Amino acid sequence: MKRVLYVWEDTPYPIKPQVATDLTKPTSIQTEVAYLKLGDLEVAVIPGEIYPELVLGKVQDPPDKGADFPDAPIEPAIYAQMKGKHKMLIGLGNDEIGYLIPKRQWDVKPPFCYGLTKAQYGEENSCGPDAAPVICNAFADLVKAPASKEGEKAKK
């Protein structure tokens, strides 16, 4: 897929995104998450194929000894951030950035998790080990954000 790559500046919210030209350095892509609240229904729109552990708050703890990032913090679960009576998730929403894998389950270096002899399938179809933390934390920021003025008017 052809898409613009940006210089990774250790933040998902760079002040001035710069197009990456040196591919030996860390890069990032631009994507989006969305949050919609309609009465008792809350909807999360996620731009990839998110592992259910990240939605339901079931990230392996303690992590497998073969994991590449066993000390990574557990990402905020998508459904735990939503307080509505009904919750819904739309995956591949507005983008396809690959699999979103809990960072502490990331596994491309030997020894491999679960006694496997090679790396698992999901990692080769992901943007990288930081994709899930960035997406889950961006969703948390979105849910916590105050309602827009248009939303406030609609409530009245």
PASEBA-1860 file (N, C-alpha, C; in nm, 3 decimals):
! residues 156
1> MKRVLYVW> 0.084/-0.118/0.000/0.000/0.000/0.000/0.088/0.124/0.000 ~ 0.055/0.216/-0.083/0.128/0.342/-0.083/0.059/0.437/0.014 ~ 0.139/0.493/0.105/0.086/0.595/0.195/0.202/0.677/0.248 ~ 0.172/0.795/0.297/0.274/0.886/0.348/0.324/0.833/0.482 ~ 0.455/0.830/0.497/0.518/0.795/0.625/0.568/0.923/0.690 ~ 0.556/0.927/0.823/0.599/1.043/0.899/0.713/1.003/0.991 ~ 0.796/1.102/1.027/0.902/1.080/1.124/0.837/1.052/1.259 ~ 0.878/0.943/1.325/0.825/0.910/1.458/0.900/0.994/1.560
9> EDTPYPIK> 0.826/1.073/1.636/0.885/1.165/1.734/0.850/1.124/1.876 ~ 0.825/0.994/1.900/0.790/0.941/2.032/0.661/1.000/2.087 ~ 0.574/1.048/2.000/0.443/1.097/2.041/0.344/1.076/1.927 ~ 0.223/1.030/1.958/0.124/1.016/1.850/0.063/1.150/1.809 ~ 0.096/1.257/1.882/0.040/1.389/1.852/0.152/1.489/1.824 ~ 0.226/1.472/1.714/0.336/1.566/1.687/0.283/1.705/1.658 ~ 0.360/1.804/1.697/0.321/1.943/1.673/0.328/1.972/1.523 ~ 0.434/1.925/1.459/0.450/1.949/1.316/0.493/1.819/1.249
17> PQVATDLT> 0.399/1.742/1.195/0.437/1.616/1.130/0.533/1.642/1.013 ~ 0.638/1.563/1.006/0.736/1.573/0.898/0.733/1.444/0.817 ~ 0.726/1.457/0.687/0.727/1.339/0.601/0.863/1.271/0.614 ~ 0.861/1.140/0.633/0.984/1.064/0.649/1.047/1.034/0.514 ~ 1.177/1.055/0.504/1.250/1.019/0.383/1.360/0.918/0.416 ~ 1.405/0.915/0.541/1.508/0.821/0.584/1.439/0.701/0.649 ~ 1.428/0.592/0.575/1.355/0.475/0.624/1.437/0.388/0.718 ~ 1.559/0.430/0.750/1.637/0.358/0.852/1.599/0.403/0.992
25> KPTSIQTE> 1.525/0.512/1.002/1.479/0.565/1.131/1.332/0.529/1.152 ~ 1.286/0.529/1.278/1.145/0.495/1.304/1.048/0.589/1.231 ~ 0.944/0.529/1.176/0.842/0.606/1.104/0.705/0.577/1.163 ~ 0.609/0.657/1.122/0.471/0.637/1.165/0.378/0.670/1.049 ~ 0.252/0.637/1.067/0.150/0.671/0.968/0.041/0.751/1.038 ~ -0.040/0.818/0.960/-0.153/0.892/1.015/-0.278/0.808/0.996 ~ -0.357/0.797/1.102/-0.483/0.725/1.096/-0.578/0.792/1.193 ~ -0.691/0.730/1.222/-0.786/0.791/1.314/-0.863/0.686/1.392
33> VAYLKLGD> -0.908/0.727/1.508/-1.004/0.649/1.586/-1.127/0.737/1.602 ~ -1.240/0.676/1.631/-1.362/0.754/1.649/-1.442/0.698/1.766 ~ -1.521/0.786/1.825/-1.607/0.751/1.938/-1.740/0.819/1.916 ~ -1.846/0.741/1.923/-1.980/0.793/1.901/-2.068/0.749/2.016 ~ -2.145/0.843/2.070/-2.239/0.810/2.177/-2.378/0.853/2.132 ~ -2.467/0.754/2.130/-2.605/0.778/2.091/-2.695/0.723/2.201 ~ -2.733/0.807/2.294/-2.814/0.760/2.406/-2.739/0.657/2.487 ~ -2.794/0.537/2.500/-2.731/0.429/2.576/-2.628/0.349/2.495
41> LEVAVIPG> -2.609/0.384/2.368/-2.515/0.311/2.283/-2.386/0.392/2.267 ~ -2.272/0.324/2.290/-2.142/0.383/2.264/-2.072/0.297/2.159 ~ -2.010/0.364/2.063/-1.946/0.295/1.953/-1.799/0.337/1.944 ~ -1.710/0.238/1.940/-1.568/0.261/1.916/-1.539/0.224/1.771 ~ -1.470/0.312/1.700/-1.431/0.285/1.562/-1.278/0.280/1.560 ~ -1.226/0.162/1.530/-1.083/0.134/1.539/-1.029/0.104/1.399 ~ -0.911/0.159/1.362/-0.863/0.149/1.224/-0.788/0.022/1.187 ~ -0.803/-0.084/1.259/-0.733/-0.208/1.225/-0.809/-0.327/1.278
49> EIYPELVL> -0.742/-0.441/1.276/-0.799/-0.563/1.330/-0.745/-0.580/1.473 ~ -0.824/-0.537/1.569/-0.780/-0.532/1.708/-0.799/-0.667/1.775 ~ -0.697/-0.709/1.849/-0.707/-0.836/1.922/-0.815/-0.822/2.030 ~ -0.896/-0.925/2.051/-1.005/-0.917/2.150/-0.956/-0.885/2.291 ~ -0.833/-0.924/2.322/-0.778/-0.894/2.455/-0.778/-0.744/2.483 ~ -0.754/-0.665/2.377/-0.749/-0.520/2.392/-0.889/-0.459/2.405 ~ -0.987/-0.526/2.353/-1.126/-0.478/2.362/-1.184/-0.514/2.499 ~ -1.161/-0.637/2.541/-1.226/-0.690/2.661/-1.144/-0.678/2.789
57> GKVQDPPD> -1.020/-0.629/2.778/-0.936/-0.617/2.897/-0.882/-0.750/2.944 ~ -0.846/-0.838/2.853/-0.799/-0.972/2.888/-0.655/-0.996/2.842 ~ -0.572/-0.890/2.844/-0.432/-0.905/2.804/-0.362/-0.998/2.902 ~ -0.283/-1.088/2.847/-0.216/-1.190/2.928/-0.132/-1.126/3.038 ~ -0.156/-1.170/3.162/-0.083/-1.119/3.276/-0.071/-1.229/3.381 ~ 0.046/-1.281/3.407/0.175/-1.235/3.356/0.196/-1.277/3.211 ~ 0.281/-1.203/3.141/0.306/-1.236/3.001/0.387/-1.365/2.987 ~ 0.381/-1.425/2.870/0.462/-1.543/2.841/0.610/-1.504/2.849
65> KGADFPDA> 0.693/-1.596/2.893/0.836/-1.568/2.909/0.906/-1.539/2.777 ~ 0.848/-1.581/2.666/0.909/-1.556/2.535/0.871/-1.423/2.473 ~ 0.782/-1.348/2.535/0.736/-1.220/2.477/0.852/-1.121/2.467 ~ 0.851/-1.040/2.363/0.958/-0.944/2.340/0.953/-0.824/2.435 ~ 0.834/-0.789/2.483/0.818/-0.673/2.572/0.737/-0.713/2.696 ~ 0.789/-0.804/2.778/0.710/-0.854/2.892/0.679/-0.749/2.997 ~ 0.755/-0.640/3.000/0.732/-0.535/3.099/0.646/-0.421/3.046 ~ 0.596/-0.433/2.924/0.513/-0.327/2.868/0.385/-0.312/2.949
73> PIEPAIYA> 0.342/-0.188/2.972/0.214/-0.170/3.044/0.099/-0.225/2.962 ~ -0.003/-0.271/3.031/-0.124/-0.319/2.964/-0.201/-0.199/2.911 ~ -0.240/-0.206/2.787/-0.315/-0.097/2.724/-0.453/-0.083/2.788 ~ -0.507/0.041/2.789/-0.644/0.058/2.841/-0.743/-0.014/2.749 ~ -0.822/-0.103/2.806/-0.919/-0.181/2.728/-1.027/-0.089/2.670 ~ -1.064/-0.115/2.548/-1.162/-0.030/2.478/-1.297/-0.030/2.551 ~ -1.354/-0.146/2.577/-1.487/-0.150/2.640/-1.486/-0.094/2.782 ~ -1.377/-0.107/2.854/-1.370/-0.055/2.992/-1.381/0.097/2.995
81> QMKGKHKM> -1.347/0.162/2.885/-1.352/0.308/2.879/-1.494/0.358/2.849 ~ -1.577/0.270/2.803/-1.713/0.306/2.763/-1.809/0.274/2.877 ~ -1.893/0.368/2.913/-1.981/0.351/3.030/-2.127/0.328/2.993 ~ -2.158/0.329/2.865/-2.297/0.312/2.822/-2.350/0.172/2.846 ~ -2.481/0.160/2.846/-2.547/0.030/2.866/-2.513/-0.066/2.751 ~ -2.500/-0.013/2.630/-2.471/-0.093/2.512/-2.341/-0.044/2.450 ~ -2.255/-0.140/2.413/-2.124/-0.108/2.355/-2.109/-0.181/2.223 ~ -2.042/-0.114/2.129/-2.023/-0.173/1.998/-1.886/-0.130/1.946
89> LIGLGNDE> -1.822/-0.217/1.870/-1.693/-0.184/1.812/-1.699/-0.210/1.662 ~ -1.648/-0.116/1.587/-1.634/-0.132/1.442/-1.485/-0.137/1.414 ~ -1.438/-0.253/1.366/-1.298/-0.267/1.329/-1.278/-0.229/1.183 ~ -1.155/-0.203/1.147/-1.119/-0.158/1.011/-1.194/-0.031/0.976 ~ -1.224/0.050/1.077/-1.300/0.173/1.057/-1.215/0.282/0.995 ~ -1.246/0.320/0.876/-1.182/0.428/0.802/-1.037/0.401/0.763 ~ -0.983/0.284/0.797/-0.844/0.256/0.764/-0.815/0.108/0.789 ~ -0.708/0.059/0.732/-0.662/-0.078/0.755/-0.514/-0.071/0.788
97> IGYLIPKR> -0.484/-0.069/0.918/-0.343/-0.059/0.959/-0.289/-0.193/1.006 ~ -0.363/-0.300/0.986/-0.316/-0.432/1.024/-0.362/-0.471/1.163 ~ -0.299/-0.576/1.216/-0.336/-0.627/1.347/-0.288/-0.533/1.458 ~ -0.372/-0.516/1.558/-0.337/-0.441/1.678/-0.320/-0.543/1.790 ~ -0.195/-0.564/1.828/-0.156/-0.670/1.920/-0.110/-0.608/2.052 ~ -0.154/-0.660/2.166/-0.102/-0.608/2.293/0.051/-0.612/2.291 ~ 0.114/-0.502/2.332/0.261/-0.494/2.324/0.327/-0.604/2.406 ~ 0.272/-0.639/2.522/0.336/-0.742/2.603/0.314/-0.882/2.547
105> QWDVKPPF> 0.236/-0.895/2.439/0.220/-1.023/2.370/0.300/-1.025/2.239 ~ 0.367/-0.914/2.206/0.443/-0.904/2.081/0.555/-1.006/2.084 ~ 0.576/-1.076/1.970/0.669/-1.188/1.972/0.727/-1.215/1.833 ~ 0.841/-1.152/1.802/0.908/-1.180/1.676/1.050/-1.233/1.697 ~ 1.101/-1.224/1.819/1.239/-1.268/1.849/1.237/-1.396/1.931 ~ 1.329/-1.489/1.899/1.337/-1.610/1.981/1.390/-1.576/2.121 ~ 1.355/-1.651/2.222/1.266/-1.767/2.218/1.122/-1.721/2.198 ~ 1.044/-1.801/2.128/0.908/-1.763/2.096/0.811/-1.809/2.204
113> CYGLTKAQ> 0.701/-1.736/2.215/0.597/-1.767/2.313/0.533/-1.903/2.286 ~ 0.478/-1.959/2.390/0.394/-2.078/2.384/0.466/-2.200/2.324 ~ 0.600/-2.199/2.332/0.677/-2.311/2.282/0.687/-2.320/2.131 ~ 0.649/-2.215/2.060/0.653/-2.217/1.913/0.797/-2.212/1.863 ~ 0.818/-2.258/1.741/0.952/-2.261/1.684/0.975/-2.145/1.587 ~ 0.872/-2.065/1.561/0.889/-1.947/1.475/0.793/-1.838/1.523 ~ 0.816/-1.718/1.470/0.732/-1.604/1.508/0.587/-1.629/1.468 ~ 0.497/-1.564/1.539/0.355/-1.582/1.513/0.311/-1.500/1.391
121> YGEENSCG> 0.196/-1.534/1.340/0.142/-1.476/1.216/0.106/-1.328/1.229 ~ 0.046/-1.290/1.339/-0.009/-1.155/1.352/0.092/-1.044/1.340 ~ 0.211/-1.064/1.394/0.311/-0.959/1.397/0.354/-0.914/1.258 ~ 0.358/-1.007/1.163/0.399/-0.969/1.028/0.290/-0.889/0.956 ~ 0.172/-0.883/1.013/0.060/-0.808/0.955/0.020/-0.690/1.044 ~ 0.117/-0.632/1.113/0.093/-0.521/1.204/0.187/-0.406/1.173 ~ 0.148/-0.287/1.215/0.237/-0.170/1.200/0.354/-0.177/1.296 ~ 0.344/-0.257/1.399/0.454/-0.269/1.494/0.405/-0.278/1.636
129> PDAAPVIC> 0.496/-0.300/1.730/0.458/-0.322/1.869/0.397/-0.201/1.939 ~ 0.418/-0.082/1.884/0.362/0.038/1.947/0.225/0.077/1.892 ~ 0.177/0.007/1.792/0.048/0.043/1.731/-0.067/0.031/1.830 ~ -0.077/-0.081/1.901/-0.188/-0.100/1.995/-0.184/0.001/2.110 ~ -0.068/0.025/2.173/-0.068/0.126/2.279/-0.110/0.264/2.228 ~ -0.064/0.302/2.109/-0.101/0.434/2.054/-0.251/0.441/2.029 ~ -0.308/0.338/1.966/-0.451/0.339/1.933/-0.536/0.335/2.060 ~ -0.505/0.246/2.153/-0.585/0.234/2.276/-0.577/0.361/2.360
137> NAFADLVK> -0.460/0.423/2.368/-0.447/0.547/2.444/-0.513/0.665/2.373 ~ -0.507/0.666/2.240/-0.577/0.771/2.165/-0.728/0.761/2.186 ~ -0.779/0.637/2.189/-0.922/0.619/2.216/-0.956/0.668/2.356 ~ -0.870/0.638/2.454/-0.892/0.685/2.591/-0.898/0.837/2.595 ~ -0.807/0.903/2.523/-0.808/1.050/2.517/-0.937/1.101/2.454 ~ -0.983/1.033/2.351/-1.104/1.074/2.282/-1.227/1.062/2.371 ~ -1.237/0.953/2.444/-1.352/0.931/2.533/-1.355/1.034/2.646 ~ -1.237/1.072/2.694/-1.227/1.169/2.804/-1.248/1.314/2.760
145> APASKEGE> -1.235/1.339/2.630/-1.244/1.476/2.578/-1.383/1.534/2.605 ~ -1.389/1.663/2.637/-1.522/1.723/2.658/-1.602/1.724/2.528 ~ -1.733/1.721/2.543/-1.822/1.723/2.426/-1.804/1.854/2.351 ~ -1.817/1.849/2.219/-1.806/1.970/2.139/-1.927/2.059/2.164 ~ -1.918/2.182/2.122/-2.030/2.274/2.138/-2.152/2.224/2.062 ~ -2.130/2.164/1.945/-2.242/2.111/1.869/-2.311/2.000/1.948 ~ -2.231/1.914/2.013/-2.287/1.807/2.095/-2.363/1.862/2.212 ~ -2.312/1.966/2.274/-2.381/2.027/2.387/-2.515/2.086/2.342
153> KAKK> -2.517/2.149/2.227/-2.642/2.206/2.175/-2.743/2.095/2.148 ~ -2.694/1.983/2.094/-2.784/1.872/2.063/-2.846/1.814/2.189 ~ -2.775/1.817/2.301/-2.828/1.765/2.426/-2.942/1.852/2.479 ~ -2.939/1.980/2.453/-3.038/2.073/2.507/-3.158/2.074/2.424
END
